[in-house]
Amino acid sequence: MDRQVIRERLTATDRGITPGIAVAAMVAVSVTLAAVLGTWILTTNPGGTGTVDAQTEVSYEGGELTVRWTEAGTADRLRVAVGTDVRIINEVGGETTLPASPDEQLVVVAERADGDAAVLSRDRVETFQEDDSFFGLF
């Protein structure tokens, strides 16, 4: 059959859907997708508390690194690691002292009870020289 013959045989009733139905279907799909994504986004962080933060003071003196938790922010505890040595500070005002060499890396992580966490500091120990302090509110 010729294309012209096929086109002549098609009438408005032979088409799959009308333009109005197509628009309605697209709107329905968009609304459904928005509802699903919105529900997923809102339930991934049910507390809605945002990021985890805290304030710490870090000092390095005589081969020892001291981390003191100065303000809670939204954190419930701090996890402090130098090399393979990991310590936990459970209360504001608490501190921990770890042996450290200048070439090791310090990582301080603030954690909430619901499992959310954020890295507050990740630096080489040598950056916290004697009489220098690090104050971080993130």
Contacts in CASP RR format, 6 or more apart in sequence:
PFRMAT RR
TARGET T0000
AUTHOR 0000-0000-0000
METHOD contacts of the structure
MODEL  1
MDRQVIRERLTATDRGITPGIAVAAMVAVSVTLAAVLGTWILTTNPGGTG
TVDAQTEVSYEGGELTVRWTEAGTADRLRVAVGTDVRIINEVGGETTLPA
SPDEQLVVVAERADGDAAVLSRDRVETFQEDDSFFGLF
12 18 0 8 1.000
17 25 0 8 1.000
45 116 0 8 1.000
47 114 0 8 1.000
49 74 0 8 1.000
49 112 0 8 1.000
49 116 0 8 1.000
50 74 0 8 1.000
50 116 0 8 1.000
51 74 0 8 1.000
51 116 0 8 1.000
51 118 0 8 1.000
51 138 0 8 1.000
52 74 0 8 1.000
52 75 0 8 1.000
52 110 0 8 1.000
52 111 0 8 1.000
52 112 0 8 1.000
52 116 0 8 1.000
52 117 0 8 1.000
52 118 0 8 1.000
53 73 0 8 1.000
53 74 0 8 1.000
53 75 0 8 1.000
53 110 0 8 1.000
53 118 0 8 1.000
53 120 0 8 1.000
53 137 0 8 1.000
53 138 0 8 1.000
54 69 0 8 1.000
54 71 0 8 1.000
54 72 0 8 1.000
54 73 0 8 1.000
54 74 0 8 1.000
54 75 0 8 1.000
54 78 0 8 1.000
54 110 0 8 1.000
54 120 0 8 1.000
54 137 0 8 1.000
54 138 0 8 1.000
55 69 0 8 1.000
55 70 0 8 1.000
55 71 0 8 1.000
55 73 0 8 1.000
55 135 0 8 1.000
55 136 0 8 1.000
55 137 0 8 1.000
56 67 0 8 1.000
56 68 0 8 1.000
56 69 0 8 1.000
56 70 0 8 1.000
56 78 0 8 1.000
56 108 0 8 1.000
56 120 0 8 1.000
56 121 0 8 1.000
56 134 0 8 1.000
56 135 0 8 1.000
56 136 0 8 1.000
57 67 0 8 1.000
57 68 0 8 1.000
57 70 0 8 1.000
57 133 0 8 1.000
57 134 0 8 1.000
57 135 0 8 1.000
58 65 0 8 1.000
58 66 0 8 1.000
58 67 0 8 1.000
58 68 0 8 1.000
58 106 0 8 1.000
58 108 0 8 1.000
58 121 0 8 1.000
58 128 0 8 1.000
58 133 0 8 1.000
58 134 0 8 1.000
59 65 0 8 1.000
59 66 0 8 1.000
59 128 0 8 1.000
59 130 0 8 1.000
59 131 0 8 1.000
59 132 0 8 1.000
59 133 0 8 1.000
59 134 0 8 1.000
60 66 0 8 1.000
60 100 0 8 1.000
60 102 0 8 1.000
60 125 0 8 1.000
60 126 0 8 1.000
60 128 0 8 1.000
60 129 0 8 1.000
60 130 0 8 1.000
60 132 0 8 1.000
61 130 0 8 1.000
61 131 0 8 1.000
62 130 0 8 1.000
63 99 0 8 1.000
63 100 0 8 1.000
63 101 0 8 1.000
64 97 0 8 1.000
64 98 0 8 1.000
64 99 0 8 1.000
64 100 0 8 1.000
65 82 0 8 1.000
65 97 0 8 1.000
65 98 0 8 1.000
65 99 0 8 1.000
65 100 0 8 1.000
65 106 0 8 1.000
65 125 0 8 1.000
65 128 0 8 1.000
66 95 0 8 1.000
66 96 0 8 1.000
66 97 0 8 1.000
67 78 0 8 1.000
67 80 0 8 1.000
67 87 0 8 1.000
67 89 0 8 1.000
67 95 0 8 1.000
67 96 0 8 1.000
67 97 0 8 1.000
67 98 0 8 1.000
67 106 0 8 1.000
67 108 0 8 1.000
68 93 0 8 1.000
68 94 0 8 1.000
68 95 0 8 1.000
69 78 0 8 1.000
69 89 0 8 1.000
69 91 0 8 1.000
69 92 0 8 1.000
69 93 0 8 1.000
69 94 0 8 1.000
69 95 0 8 1.000
70 92 0 8 1.000
70 93 0 8 1.000
70 135 0 8 1.000
71 92 0 8 1.000
71 137 0 8 1.000
72 92 0 8 1.000
73 110 0 8 1.000
73 137 0 8 1.000
74 110 0 8 1.000
74 112 0 8 1.000
75 110 0 8 1.000
75 111 0 8 1.000
75 112 0 8 1.000
76 111 0 8 1.000
76 112 0 8 1.000
76 113 0 8 1.000
77 88 0 8 1.000
77 89 0 8 1.000
77 90 0 8 1.000
77 110 0 8 1.000
77 111 0 8 1.000
78 88 0 8 1.000
78 89 0 8 1.000
78 108 0 8 1.000
78 109 0 8 1.000
78 110 0 8 1.000
78 111 0 8 1.000
78 120 0 8 1.000
79 86 0 8 1.000
79 87 0 8 1.000
79 88 0 8 1.000
79 108 0 8 1.000
79 109 0 8 1.000
79 111 0 8 1.000
79 117 0 8 1.000
80 86 0 8 1.000
80 87 0 8 1.000
80 88 0 8 1.000
80 89 0 8 1.000
80 96 0 8 1.000
80 98 0 8 1.000
80 106 0 8 1.000
80 107 0 8 1.000
80 108 0 8 1.000
80 109 0 8 1.000
81 87 0 8 1.000
81 106 0 8 1.000
81 107 0 8 1.000
81 108 0 8 1.000
81 109 0 8 1.000
82 98 0 8 1.000
82 99 0 8 1.000
82 100 0 8 1.000
82 104 0 8 1.000
82 105 0 8 1.000
82 106 0 8 1.000
82 107 0 8 1.000
82 125 0 8 1.000
83 104 0 8 1.000
83 105 0 8 1.000
85 98 0 8 1.000
85 99 0 8 1.000
87 96 0 8 1.000
87 98 0 8 1.000
89 95 0 8 1.000
89 96 0 8 1.000
100 106 0 8 1.000
100 125 0 8 1.000
101 125 0 8 1.000
102 124 0 8 1.000
102 125 0 8 1.000
102 126 0 8 1.000
103 124 0 8 1.000
103 125 0 8 1.000
103 126 0 8 1.000
104 124 0 8 1.000
104 125 0 8 1.000
105 122 0 8 1.000
105 123 0 8 1.000
105 124 0 8 1.000
105 125 0 8 1.000
106 121 0 8 1.000
106 122 0 8 1.000
106 123 0 8 1.000
106 124 0 8 1.000
106 125 0 8 1.000
106 128 0 8 1.000
107 119 0 8 1.000
107 121 0 8 1.000
107 122 0 8 1.000
108 119 0 8 1.000
108 120 0 8 1.000
108 121 0 8 1.000
108 122 0 8 1.000
109 117 0 8 1.000
109 118 0 8 1.000
109 119 0 8 1.000
109 120 0 8 1.000
110 117 0 8 1.000
110 118 0 8 1.000
110 120 0 8 1.000
110 138 0 8 1.000
111 117 0 8 1.000
118 138 0 8 1.000
120 136 0 8 1.000
120 138 0 8 1.000
121 134 0 8 1.000
121 136 0 8 1.000
123 134 0 8 1.000
127 134 0 8 1.000
128 134 0 8 1.000
END
